[in-house]
Amino acid sequence: MAIHHVQDRASLFKQIFGVLKPGGIFVLGDHVAASSGTGQHLIDRERALERLGREEQAEPERIREAIQFDAQRQKAEGNHCESVAQHVSYLTGCGFEGGECLWQDYWLVVLVARKPKA
């Protein structure tokens, strides 16, 4: 749950690929971004509602403020989220096979890939 702090994921995934035994499985749980503006809006809104204590009827202005606050906080913390598709691209680019998302709930995911057997 910390790879979203890594700027060069392709390099990290290559290192992980290198230390796995053939047939080894890499499982990653982390934060991601959406692959579209609409999806990112839904993620941002959900994060804002969580920050506001799940006030489903929160005023739109409060939601916008919470989204802006969260974006600033994410940037200050060095978070660099990318889409599931981008993660899978990195994994396959490093030689992993079967890279896919097993589970996703807004910005949290579990991805899995296997290093081919010999």
C-alpha positions, 0 to 999 in steps of 0.5 A: 500500500505504498507503491503510489509513492514511487515515481518509477514503477516500471523500474521497481516492477523490473526489480521485483520480477528479477527476484521472483522465482519462475512461476512466482506470483506478485500481488500488489494492493495499492491506491490508483487513479482512474483512467478517465475524467469521469472515473476520477471525479467519482473517486475524488467525490467518494474520498471527499464524502469519506473526509466529510463523514459520509454526509451523503447530502453534503453541500456541493461547495463543501464537497468541492472544498474537500476535493481540493483539500485532498488533492493538495494533501495528496501532492504534499505527501508525494502520492503519484497514483496511476490507473489500473491499465497503466500498472498492468502495462508496467507489469507486462512490459517487465515480463509478467504474464496475466497482469490483472485487477482482482479487486477494486473499490474506488481508489484501492485495488489488488493487482496480480501477475505471474512470472512465467515458468522458465 
